[in-house]
Amino acid sequence: MTDCVLTWLADNGAGYARIMINGKRILHHRYVYHRHNNISLEDMEGKLVLHTCDNSRCINPAHLYLGTHEDNMRDMVARNRVRTGKQLTQEIANDIRARRYKATGKELAAEYGVEVDTIYDVWTGKTWKENAPVANYNAKLTDDQVKYIRSNRTLYARELAAMFNVSIGCIYSVQQGKTYKHVI
Ligand SMILES: [Zn+2]
């Protein structure tokens, strides 16, 4: 599973962010789902855009799916989530952050005996906020990520930047072939 990508927009007070499109406010993750899957907002009416990661501020298209309120309730129970981060210490949280690009969430979750969501919460700064980084401008992209960025025709540069935790300028450089020239 890929990392969560947090919306850069303000919280609406209920854990969600809204974006203004054509004079209408729409939930940001709902908008990303609509754009990424090329499905019209009309066709999405009556359905919810749900998170497999259970992180309401996540806009990673890979974590979003269309479902009903009943699906949502069922999944919440099935996940039986542990989201408090109480089992961690600041030292462990620091270690989890330091290994963000070296280990997967699953591996770290297994190592520390916590839910994968707990790892994502640390990475995204939802828990153990003290040492949470904002954007890692020196992040190295993998060849696969570079290919994804170059082949993507639906997401905005700022959405891609948020997804990979890099600057928007970095996304432009990748798209224009100024960086990562070795990746074809
Ligand atoms: Zn997510």
Boltz pocket constraint, residues with backbone or C-beta under 6 A from the ligand:
constraints:
  - pocket:
      binder: B
      contacts: [[A, 2], [A, 3], [A, 4], [A, 5], [A, 51], [A, 53], [A, 54], [A, 55], [A, 58], [A, 59], [A, 60], [A, 63]]
      max_distance: 6.0
